[in-house]
Amino acid sequence: MEEDLWSLDFFLIELVASQVSRYVLLIGFMSYCLMGAKVFQTLETDIQEKLKNSFLDAETALMKNYVNITPEELEIFLQMLALSIKHGIIPVRTGVVYFSWSFRNSFSFVASTLSTIGYGSIAPRTPMGQIFCVFYALLGIPLTIIFLKAVSNAILRPLSGFEKYLQNMGMEERRIRIYTILFFLVTGLSLFILLPPLLFMHTEGWTYREGLYFAFISLSTIGFGDYVIGINPSQNYSHIYMAIIMLWCAFGLTWIALLFDLFAKTLEKTKTKLTCHKLCQTERKSSGKSSYIWPFFA
């Protein structure tokens, strides 16, 4: 009886410690992201402000002299325009210049950096910002891997429950495995690939095809940067929308990593079976040839 109580106490302590470690990891990871976003915003804002003022001066000069502008002056303005867009300053029809290093966009940059998506829509330009980015990512990417590993446990928990439910129904092991994989594929594709484009259509103004393309390119960490959420200057993004995007990104990255791992293991097993089958055929041919030749040397 006493041993049972000790084992129960140990189990409860281990359970509490596991829960506490998850919360500590979550708080630590979010704090690291928020700290990085604030540092990048502080380091990059000054040069952004100077470039914005330079662009506004060049735009004003162009509007005053656009009738008599020379090809050289037009070339200088176009170079200034290209440099401004490269640094995230984008002129719009209303004349407003989009200032990219807000805290929200700085946080988005941190998230795309630590997840290794790296859209490239904004990036540090100052020497201090670039050096800080190297060391920040050097520590932050392993921390992100640990965080996503904890997220993978949360994703796999419903799968384990579903598998136990099928086992209680008395289903055979092979069918349980097939149904579990189908459940994993259908729920993951629905939540992370097929449904999010509907949200992007409403919020970003994209087509469903564009949203579907963005979802896969982002979660697979390819990150071309041709489509990026949250940078439309004419759109007022809510905090709820950005929070949903962060959750989608965290769970979606983990799901697609598990999916790729499943595909890799399936291909590896198929390769092993084909190799074994080929070796068995070679062995049969070799044994048949030996049995035919052996009597001549007996």
C-alpha positions in Angstrom: 0.0 0.0 0.0 2.8 2.4 0.9 4.6 1.6 -2.3 1.5 2.4 -4.3 1.2 5.8 -2.6 4.9 6.5 -3.3 4.4 5.6 -7.0 1.3 7.8 -7.1 3.1 10.7 -5.6 6.0 10.3 -8.0 3.6 10.2 -10.9 1.9 13.4 -9.8 5.2 15.2 -9.2 6.4 14.1 -12.7 3.1 15.3 -14.3 3.3 18.7 -12.6 7.0 19.1 -13.5 6.2 18.3 -17.1 3.4 20.9 -17.2 5.6 23.5 -15.5 8.4 22.8 -18.0 6.0 23.3 -20.9 4.8 26.7 -19.5 8.4 27.8 -18.8 9.4 26.9 -22.4 6.4 28.8 -23.8 7.0 31.9 -21.7 10.8 31.7 -22.4 10.3 31.4 -26.2 7.7 34.2 -26.4 9.9 36.4 -24.2 12.9 35.7 -26.6 10.8 36.6 -29.6 9.4 39.8 -28.0 12.9 40.9 -26.9 14.3 40.3 -30.4 11.5 42.2 -32.0 12.1 45.2 -29.8 15.9 45.2 -30.4 15.4 45.0 -34.2 12.9 47.8 -34.1 15.3 49.9 -32.1 18.3 49.2 -34.3 16.6 49.6 -37.6 14.2 52.5 -37.0 16.7 55.4 -37.3 18.0 54.4 -40.7 14.4 53.7 -41.9 13.4 57.2 -40.8 16.3 58.8 -42.6 15.5 56.9 -45.8 11.9 57.7 -45.6 12.6 61.5 -45.3 15.1 61.2 -48.3 12.4 59.5 -50.4 9.8 62.1 -49.5 12.2 64.9 -50.5 13.0 63.2 -53.8 9.2 62.7 -54.4 8.5 66.3 -53.7 11.3 67.4 -56.0 9.9 65.1 -58.8 6.4 66.5 -58.4 7.7 70.1 -58.7 9.8 69.5 -61.8 8.1 66.5 -63.5 7.5 68.6 -66.7 11.1 69.5 -67.2 12.7 66.5 -65.6 15.9 65.2 -67.2 16.6 61.6 -67.9 19.4 61.8 -65.3 17.1 63.1 -62.6 14.5 60.5 -63.4 17.2 57.8 -63.1 18.2 59.1 -59.7 14.6 59.1 -58.5 14.1 55.5 -59.8 17.2 54.4 -57.9 15.9 56.0 -54.8 12.5 54.4 -55.3 14.1 50.9 -55.7 16.3 51.4 -52.6 13.3 52.6 -50.6 11.2 49.6 -51.6 14.1 47.3 -50.8 14.2 48.7 -47.3 10.5 48.2 -46.8 9.3 51.8 -47.6 6.5 51.5 -50.1 4.6 54.4 -51.6 0.8 53.9 -52.1 -1.9 55.8 -54.0 -2.9 57.9 -51.1 0.6 59.2 -50.7 1.2 57.4 -47.4 4.6 55.8 -47.1 4.5 52.4 -45.4 7.0 52.2 -42.5 8.0 48.6 -42.2 9.8 48.4 -38.8 6.8 48.7 -36.6 6.8 46.4 -33.6 4.2 44.1 -35.2 6.3 43.7 -38.4 9.5 43.4 -36.4 7.9 40.5 -34.5 6.8 39.0 -37.8 10.4 39.3 -39.0 11.6 37.5 -35.8 9.1 34.7 -36.4 10.1 34.2 -40.0 13.8 34.2 -39.1 13.5 31.7 -36.2 11.3 29.4 -38.2 13.8 29.6 -41.1 11.1 30.7 -43.5 12.9 34.0 -44.2 10.5 35.8 -46.6 13.0 38.7 -47.1 10.3 41.4 -47.3 12.2 43.2 -44.6 15.6 42.6 -43.3 18.2 44.4 -41.1 20.3 46.9 -43.0 22.4 48.5 -40.2 25.7 46.8 -39.3 24.6 46.3 -35.6 21.2 44.9 -36.8 22.9 42.4 -39.1 25.5 41.3 -36.4 22.7 41.0 -33.8 20.7 38.9 -36.3 23.5 36.4 -36.7 23.8 35.7 -32.9 20.1 36.0 -32.3 19.3 33.3 -34.9 22.2 31.2 -33.7 20.6 30.8 -30.3 17.0 31.2 -31.4 16.7 28.5 -34.1 17.7 25.7 -31.6 15.3 27.2 -29.1 12.6 27.1 -31.8 13.3 23.5 -32.6 12.8 22.6 -28.9 9.6 24.6 -28.9 8.3 22.9 -32.0 9.1 19.5 -30.5 6.8 20.3 -27.6 4.2 21.4 -30.1 4.6 18.1 -31.9 3.7 16.3 -28.7 0.5 18.3 -28.6 -0.3 17.3 -32.2 0.5 13.6 -31.6 -1.6 13.4 -28.5 -5.0 13.4 -30.4 -3.5 10.8 -32.7 -2.7 8.5 -29.8 -6.2 8.9 -28.4 -7.7 8.1 -31.8 -5.5 5.0 -32.1 -6.5 3.8 -28.6 -10.1 4.3 -29.5 -9.7 2.1 -32.6 -7.9 -0.5 -30.5 -10.8 -0.6 -28.0 -13.1 -1.2 -31.0 -11.1 -4.4 -31.7 -9.8 -3.3 -35.0 -6.7 -5.1 -36.4 -3.4 -3.4 -36.2 -2.9 -2.8 -39.9 -6.3 -1.0 -40.4 -5.6 1.0 -37.2 -2.4 2.3 -38.8 -4.1 3.2 -42.0 -6.9 5.0 -40.3 -4.5 6.9 -38.0 -2.5 8.1 -41.0 -5.6 9.1 -42.9 -6.9 11.0 -39.8 -3.5 12.8 -39.5 -3.5 13.7 -43.2 -7.1 14.8 -43.5 -7.1 17.0 -40.3 -3.7 18.5 -41.1 -4.5 19.3 -44.7 -7.8 20.8 -43.7 -6.5 23.0 -40.8 -3.2 24.1 -42.2 -3.4 24.0 -46.0 -7.0 24.0 -47.3 -8.9 26.3 -44.8 -6.4 29.1 -44.2 -6.6 30.4 -47.8 -10.2 31.4 -47.0 -9.0 33.6 -44.2 -6.3 35.1 -46.5 -8.9 35.8 -49.2 -10.9 37.8 -46.7 -8.0 39.6 -45.0 -5.3 39.9 -47.6 -7.4 40.2 -50.7 -5.8 37.2 -52.4 -7.4 34.5 -54.5 -7.9 31.0 -53.0 -5.1 29.7 -55.3 -2.7 32.4 -54.0 -3.6 31.6 -50.4 -3.1 27.9 -51.0 0.3 28.6 -52.6 1.4 30.9 -49.7 0.3 28.3 -47.1 2.4 25.5 -48.5 5.4 27.7 -49.4 5.4 29.1 -45.9 4.9 26.0 -43.9 7.5 24.1 -45.9 9.9 26.9 -45.0 10.6 27.6 -48.7 9.6 31.2 -48.2 10.0 32.9 -51.6 8.7 36.2 -50.2 6.5 36.9 -53.2 3.4 36.7 -50.9 3.7 37.9 -47.3 0.9 38.5 -44.9 0.4 41.6 -42.8 2.2 44.1 -45.0 -0.8 45.6 -47.0 -0.7 49.3 -46.1 -4.4 49.8 -46.9 -5.4 47.0 -44.5 -5.9 47.4 -40.8 -4.9 44.1 -39.3 -6.3 43.1 -35.9 -4.3 41.6 -33.1 -6.6 38.5 -33.2 -5.7 37.9 -36.8 -1.9 38.1 -36.1 -2.3 35.8 -33.1 -4.2 33.3 -35.3 -1.4 33.5 -37.8 1.2 32.8 -35.2 -0.7 29.7 -33.9 -1.2 28.5 -37.5 2.5 28.9 -38.2 3.6 27.1 -35.1 1.3 24.1 -35.4 1.5 24.1 -39.2 5.3 24.0 -39.3 5.2 21.1 -36.8 2.5 19.2 -38.8 4.3 19.5 -42.1 7.6 18.4 -40.5 5.9 15.3 -39.2 4.3 14.8 -42.7 7.7 15.0 -44.4 9.1 12.6 -41.8 6.3 10.2 -42.5 6.9 10.4 -46.3 10.7 9.9 -45.7 10.1 6.8 -43.5 7.6 5.4 -46.0 10.1 5.8 -48.9 12.9 4.3 -46.8 10.7 1.3 -45.9 9.8 0.9 -49.6 13.4 1.0 -50.6 14.3 -1.6 -47.9 11.5 -3.9 -49.2 12.6 -3.6 -52.8 16.3 -4.2 -51.8 15.3 -7.3 -49.8 13.1 -8.5 -52.7 16.0 -8.1 -55.2 18.4 -9.9 -52.9 16.0 -12.8 -52.4 15.6 -13.1 -56.2 19.4 -13.0 -56.7 19.8 -15.7 -54.0 17.2 -17.9 -55.6 18.9 -17.7 -59.0 22.3 -18.3 -57.4 21.0 -21.4 -55.4 19.3 -22.8 -58.5 22.4 -22.4 -60.6 24.6 -24.1 -57.9 22.2 -27.1 -57.7 22.4 -27.5 -61.5 26.2 -27.3 -61.7 27.1 -29.2 -58.5 26.6 -32.8 -59.9 29.3 -32.3 -62.6 31.9 -31.6 -59.8 30.6 -34.4 -57.5 
